[in-house]
Amino acid sequence: MDTFPYADWAEAIEANGAIFTWADNESAIFVLTGLGIAAFVLSLLHIIRSEDRNLNHAAARLAAQSAPSAPSAPSEPMGGE
């Protein structure tokens, strides 16, 4: 069963811009491209900040586990303060 109403793609593009409603609208293409780039940059920033936060949390937790127990603080100042 052939459900394609045109003889070839050139005829479909000439008739109605194929499947893209913005095919003849160059400003819409620029808007969509700008939105795509903005979404990519924002998601990249989110991933970087999230990974940085997670790695800093893990590093602090590991440092706390491997640090020797601190001696108890003296009850009186030791001078020079």
C-alpha positions in Angstrom: 0.0 0.0 0.0 1.5 3.4 -1.0 0.2 6.1 1.3 2.6 8.8 0.1 0.4 11.3 -1.9 3.2 12.6 -4.2 5.3 11.0 -6.9 8.6 12.0 -5.3 10.0 14.2 -2.6 10.7 17.2 -4.8 7.0 17.5 -5.5 6.2 17.2 -1.8 8.7 19.9 -0.9 7.4 22.2 -3.7 3.8 21.7 -2.6 4.0 22.3 1.1 7.6 22.3 2.4 7.5 18.5 3.1 6.9 17.9 6.8 8.5 21.1 8.1 6.0 23.9 8.7 8.8 26.4 9.0 10.6 25.4 5.7 9.9 28.7 4.0 10.4 30.9 7.1 14.0 31.6 7.7 13.5 33.6 10.9 11.7 30.6 12.5 14.7 28.4 11.6 17.0 30.9 13.4 14.7 31.0 16.4 14.6 27.2 16.7 18.4 27.0 16.3 18.9 29.7 19.0 16.5 27.8 21.3 18.3 24.6 20.7 21.7 26.1 21.4 20.4 27.9 24.6 18.9 24.6 25.8 22.2 22.8 25.2 24.3 25.4 27.0 21.9 25.5 30.0 21.8 21.7 30.3 25.6 21.6 30.1 25.9 24.2 32.9 23.4 22.3 35.0 25.4 19.0 34.5 28.7 20.7 35.3 27.4 22.4 38.5 25.6 19.2 39.6 28.7 17.1 39.2 30.9 19.6 40.9 28.5 19.7 43.9 28.4 15.9 44.0 32.2 15.5 43.8 32.8 18.1 46.5 30.4 16.4 48.8 32.0 13.0 48.2 35.5 14.5 48.7 34.5 16.1 52.0 32.9 12.8 53.1 36.0 10.8 52.2 38.3 13.3 53.8 36.3 13.2 57.0 36.5 9.4 57.1 40.2 9.2 56.5 41.2 12.1 58.9 42.7 11.1 62.2 40.5 11.9 65.2 41.3 15.4 66.3 42.7 15.9 69.8 40.3 17.4 72.2 40.5 21.2 72.3 42.2 22.6 75.4 39.9 24.2 77.9 42.1 27.3 78.4 43.8 29.4 75.6 47.4 28.5 75.1 48.6 32.1 74.6 49.4 34.2 71.5 45.7 34.7 70.8 
